[in-house]
Amino acid sequence: MKIVRRIGASPRERGSLSGDSCPDIFELSDGNFAVIGTEATAALDPLLPADAARADHERIVVITRDTLIRARADIPIG
């Protein structure tokens, strides 16, 4: 598995010059996506809707609204 490309604007393009806020989204060679975000599993796990689940090896991460909105144009359809 390899990172194929960034989805959306880089953290620097979104104004993160210090490295303090660097959420990012990447497309992987197997077609999946990797996300860099703030780890929030402990805070959000108990708040998941009844029809949502998280496996023990999965974590909940938070990315900024700006990160996802600026990635929208790069997200492949289909």
Helices and strands as residue ranges (DSSP letters): E 3-6, E 24-28, E 33-36, E 38-39, H 41-44, G 45-47, E 61-62, H 65-71, G 72-74
